[in-house]
Amino acid sequence: VPVDGSHWLSMREVLDVLGQKGHEIVIMAPEVSLRIKPMERFVMKTYPVPFTKEDLQEHFHSFSQQVFEEGSLLERFGKTYQSLKKSAALYLSTCTHLLINKELVRY
């Protein structure tokens, strides 16, 4: 079960090597992702989530822009904290929707 972003990029390299060695690989990924794409070395199963690709892109964009914002340490900390809370909520939602997908869990 990959997580979008740098986690997926690192995981994809490992999966590619495992696929070359003949391992059967099944990826369970949300329907909405930025970097997780099907590859010929593995089977990809997707499941619905309650957010759009635009929501995800906007969140990652605003999170990365915060690095360059000015303000006091307390202001920047507060904004970063709110972004991390939103990231955690997105990831929790993704995990929850995987686990309530009985067909995919059974597979």
Buried (B, 14 or more C-beta within 10 A) or exposed (E): EBBBBEEBEEBBEEBBEBBEEEEEBEBBBBEBBEBBEEBEBBEBBBBEBEBEEEBBEEBBEEBEEEEEEEEEEEEBEEBBEEBEEBBEEBEEBBBEBBEEBEEBEEE
